[in-house]
Each structure stands twice: as structure tokens, then as C-alpha cells.
């Protein structure tokens, strides 16, 4: 089994255990359901060099391959997400280099 297959399998197991379905609405596109692990208050560290800036923001972790299906695009800034009755906007995406993308969100 390749490294990519192992990371995909791990991401799938995590999504099935800790995740839930949300509605993903790409900018100018049609919404579709996607599984994600939502953390309403995740610590996010930004900046480079010796001093970083730490903030608490909502984050949704999604599997990369959920966005590689026909008719879907990779997550990007200004896309929208609906989680239950709450709506969010993607302000930043952070690819882990393997199987998942962390979507940094803001409430709208």
C-alpha cells in the first residue's frame, strides 16, 4: 500500500469517526455535501520568523479527494460552508501535503 493510500485511509477513518456532513458552496457554483471535522475554536498560528501570531478561529478539515470529483474545484477563499444553521466563509486554506485541507473560516 502506498503512502498516499495510507493517508487517504486514515483521513477517511477520522472523517467517519469525528466528522459530519456539511454543505459546501463554491463561489459561483452549486452546493454539494462534503464530510468534514469542524472545530469552532481551533488555535491558528500565522506569521513567519521568530514571532508568530496566535488566534482562535473556526476550522473545517476536509479530505482532498472529496474535491477531486467531476464538477468540483479545490476549496478556495470566499467559498461558503453551511454547518447546521450557521454559515461560514473560507478565509484561508492550508493543505497538509497528504490527504486533508484545513479550511480557516469566519462566521457570516
C-alpha positions in Angstrom: 0.0 0.0 0.0 1.4 3.4 -1.0 1.9 6.3 1.4 -0.9 8.2 -0.3 -3.3 5.3 0.1 -2.4 5.1 3.8 -3.0 8.8 4.4 -6.3 8.6 2.4 -7.5 5.7 4.5 -6.5 7.5 7.8 -8.3 10.6 6.7 -11.4 8.6 5.8 -11.4 6.8 9.2 -11.1 10.2 11.0 -13.9 11.7 9.0 -16.2 8.7 9.7 -15.4 8.8 13.4 -15.3 12.5 14.2 -16.8 14.3 11.2 -20.2 15.2 9.9 -21.8 16.3 6.7 -21.8 19.9 5.8 -22.9 21.9 2.7 -20.1 23.3 0.6 -21.0 26.2 -1.7 -18.2 27.1 -4.1 -18.0 30.7 -5.2 -20.3 31.0 -8.2 -21.1 27.2 -8.1 -23.6 24.7 -7.0 -23.6 23.4 -3.4 -22.7 19.8 -2.6 -22.4 17.8 0.6 -19.0 17.0 2.0 -17.7 15.4 5.2 -15.7 17.5 7.5 -14.4 17.7 11.0 -15.4 21.0 12.5 -13.7 22.8 15.3 -15.4 26.0 16.3 -12.4 27.3 18.3 -9.1 26.0 16.9 -5.8 27.7 17.7 -4.3 29.0 14.5 -0.7 30.3 14.3 0.2 32.6 11.5 3.3 34.5 10.5 6.9 33.5 9.8 10.2 34.1 11.5 10.7 34.1 15.2 7.3 35.6 16.3 4.1 34.1 15.2 0.6 35.4 15.9 -1.8 33.0 17.6 -5.6 33.4 17.2 -8.7 31.2 17.7 -10.8 30.6 14.6 -13.3 28.1 13.3 -11.7 25.4 11.2 -13.2 22.6 9.0 -10.9 19.8 8.0 -11.9 18.1 4.7 -10.4 15.3 2.6 -8.7 16.5 -0.6 -10.0 13.7 -2.7 -13.6 14.8 -2.0 -12.9 17.8 -4.1 -11.3 15.9 -7.0 -14.6 14.5 -8.3 -16.0 15.7 -11.6 -17.7 19.1 -11.3 -15.9 20.1 -8.1 -13.0 22.5 -7.6 -10.4 22.7 -4.9 -11.5 24.8 -1.9 -10.6 28.4 -2.1 -11.0 31.8 -0.4 -14.6 33.2 -0.4 -16.3 29.8 -0.8 -19.1 29.3 1.7 -19.9 26.5 4.1 -23.2 25.8 5.9 -22.9 23.8 9.1 -26.4 23.2 10.6 -28.0 26.6 10.7 -24.7 28.6 10.7 -22.9 29.9 7.6 -19.2 30.5 7.2 -16.8 31.8 4.6 -13.4 30.3 3.8 -10.7 32.9 4.5 -7.7 30.6 4.0 -6.9 27.1 3.0 -4.0 25.0 4.5 -3.1 21.9 2.6 -1.3 19.3 4.8 0.6 17.9 1.9 -1.0 14.5 2.2 -4.8 13.9 2.4 -6.5 16.8 4.1 -7.1 20.5 3.8 -7.8 22.8 6.8 -10.3 25.5 5.9 -9.9 28.5 8.1 -13.4 30.1 8.4 -15.2 33.2 9.5 -18.8 33.4 10.5 -21.1 35.3 8.1 
